[in-house]
Amino acid sequence: MQLVDTPIAPAHQRQVSASLRFIDFGRAVFGTVELELNCACAGHVLRLHLGEKLAANGRLDRAPGATVRYREIPLKLKAGRHRYRLVIPADARNTGARAIKMSPAIGEVLPFRYCEIEALIGGIELLDVRQRFVHAPFDDTAAAFECSDPVLNEVWELCRHTIKATTFCGLYVDGDRERIPYEGDAYINQLSHYCLDASYGMAQQTIDYLIEHPTWPSDWHLHMTLIAWYDFLYSGDQGRMRAHYAMLKLKTLHSLAGRDGLISAANSPAKDVLMEQLGMDGFFNEGLQDMVDWPRHDFTQNGLLGEADAYVFSPVNTAINALHHRSLILMARIAGHLGEVQDQQFFESRARQVAASINQQLFDTKRGIYVDGNATEHASLHANFYPLLAGIVPVARQAGVLDFVKSRAMACSVYGVQHLLDALYKCGASDHALSLMTSKSDRSWWHMIHRVGSTMTLEAWDARYKPNLDWNHAWGAAPSNIIIRRLMGVRPAAPGFRQAIIQPQLGGLEWARAKVPTAHGSIEIEVIHAASGKPVIECTLPDGVERV
């Protein structure tokens, strides 16, 4: 994919001392710095400091910790007036064997908001400085959102900017620390990108890449069916479904099922065969494992219980099997659209069996909630919101399961909250979902903006929950698609967005308006909560889109 290199002027700058200039570009982006300087003599070396984090003294933090970015880079000057594009040295961690490499035409990039120029001595005149923002082509006018809650407006803009800024590799990657595509990250990235711009090429190229270069979590393989289906639903293009049909069937992991239809990633001959069929090359040294959420309790090493709500793993895990059910349902739809009737019937039948087995074997009738797996009585948030999301909770059980989910608040990661919020809106719990998106706790997007000071979403809620986090992870930007798809309720009902669902759930908002991109043009919607309590909806659809 051809990338764009956009110049950004400073938002603010000041002279810290006679030889030190501090520059704030307003937001972090991936790129470099371009300067125009007039130098009286050749050979003088400036020291440029680039980074994401502001220190308490209002200066660039040169020791930010975790994987928050900071670099010091020398720049040797020539005599006279010249423009310089700072060359970013490569980082061994994110330019390794599996990392996505930057195009030589663009060069290396670094995520940064702040720049300090040191050694600006007499005889050197700084004439101009620009942040060079590297990103995929992106229509900033394609989508918009505004509502009566200023916190949610801030959250929207944080997430919208993140999705644009993290396109710097031409594929969806997991942030700057690794620059590796992962299926779970790509799912959130794809949905969010499609809600912000009717541009499908990057997601489709990422699908192709991930089919050839799978990662290790069983959860991630299950996501590939979701990714392929939503690509078809938004773009109308059958190409990826058809080209990767055989692999998508494997990625439902149905071959790991026992007689009851439930899958297990426990070691077995079937698992070994499947790993080979999936093309897992051992790069991650993990095999095929259930993840549920990240980080797990054994990763943080700081006394916290990870981000999976202390999930107790069993040979058969409820969260994974509920996600498996979702994968089967969508695989059946894919098969149907491609005319594979026998496969469609198989996946529909298997999905019914999985739903029945989860409800028979993994539900605690005394407590009225799902347990984590077949070898534990522990019940986590994830073991309960995934069945709600999959739509397999019987009506008589839904209220109790939903009450439990609400009681666990945000006991999941910035990745897990994508599925939590989807499940809440699917069950009509819009007030609770809105309260999570507008929370000011340390597990919130407001916290990222105002206490942490980031302008892109973090890899985790805070460094205390993941000590090596980075500040540029698109998997933390779920509200950019949840706001459009769920709160405003604008979703495709037919491939290529030929038909649209319009089902807003504003919760406690007084009003909200949005512009939603489709391949046919934008859908514009405004919703006002009238005094009667019934929302007033005004909606304009482009030619080629029918409301259902």
Buried (B, 14 or more C-beta within 10 A) or exposed (E): BEBBBEEBEBEEBEEBEEBBBBBBBBBBBBBBBBBBBBBEEEEBEBBBBBBBBBEEEEBBBEEBEBBBBBBEBEBEBEEEEEEBBBEBEEBEEBEEEEBBEBEEEBBBBBBBBBBBBBBBEEEBEBEEBBBBBBBBEBEEEBBBBBBBBEBBBBBBBBBBBBBBBBBBBBBBBBBBBBBBBBBBBBBBBBBBBBBBBBBBEBBBBBBBBBBEBBBBBBBBBBBBBBBBBBBBBBBBBBEBBBBBBEBBBBBBBBEBBEEBBBBBBEEEEBBEEBBEEBEBEEBBEEBBBBBBBBBBBEBBEEEBBBBBBBBBBBBBBBBBBBBBBBBBBBBBBBBBBBEBEEBBEBBBEBBBBBBEBBBEBBBEEEEBBBBBBBEBEBBBBBBBBBBBBBBBBEEEBBEBBBEBBBEBBBBBBBBBBBBBBBBBBBBEBBBBBBBBBBBEEBBBBBBBBEEBBBBBBBBBBBBEBBBBBBBBBBBBBBBBBBBBBBBBBBBBBBBBBBBBEBEBBBBEBEBBBBBBBBBBBBBBBBBBBEEEEEBEBEBEBBEEBEEE
